[in-house]
């Protein structure tokens, strides 16, 4: 089956790609496309989606250049400044001129993330819908209620909830908020970060009940695995976020694994249909 990792990050200490001013402590070690390609080859991963790392904030140049260098291996999701009224136009430029295929926003769950309920969100959602690129949301489960009005207003937009909204296995209210989104047919969930959410060692069995519920509610065609490389390396080698889904989550039907491990991602990031630039 085709295995596609829809969630990784790359970066490099290089003055050609300066860190954002907000990045006061940049990572000491590089995580380059070539390092990622080596891990992918060892793990049997065919393609991956580069998600713009926060260290660069709104300058998506490094991932855009990686996609241009390895178009058969990578697609990418960029970031735009959610407090900038020009963000929709910036999104258009990154998509139409630089080959991005998606946008990611990360509202915190405290008051500092209340911009997600503000007037600048509908234009970004509307532009992503018009551009036909997915919208990725990195946030906690308590923020998901603020997503609902936007889902209702933009029903033709594919939305991806990253890392199951960081819902801990014991968080029943968070689980309820996450599962409630299954009624929106274009909402997808990454069943990633079990290595982070778990209080146990591999195979992180205390998270399997949550993953099974997400699978039952959303169906295989709306969920996908993901490594979050290199962030996962603090707790899990690159191979384990794949093997835990493929080999340990026996509740996923064999015929559904090809969706969870690749086909769902390929539906949202259609490598074969990429426009040659």
Secondary structure, DSSP 8 states (H G I E B T S, - for coil): ---EEEEE--B---GGG---TT-SS--SS-B-HHHHHHHHHHHT--EEEEE--GGGTT--HHHHHHHHH-TTTEEEEB---TT-TTHHHHHHHHHHHH----EEE---SSGGGGGGGSTHHHHHHHHHHHHT--EEE---GGGTHHHHHHHHH-TTS-EEEGGGGG--TT-HHHHHHHHHGGGSTTEEEE---HHHH-SSSTT-GGGHHHHHHHHHHH-GGGEE----BTGGGGTS-TTHHHHIIIII-TTS-HHHHHIIIIIHHHHHS-GGG----
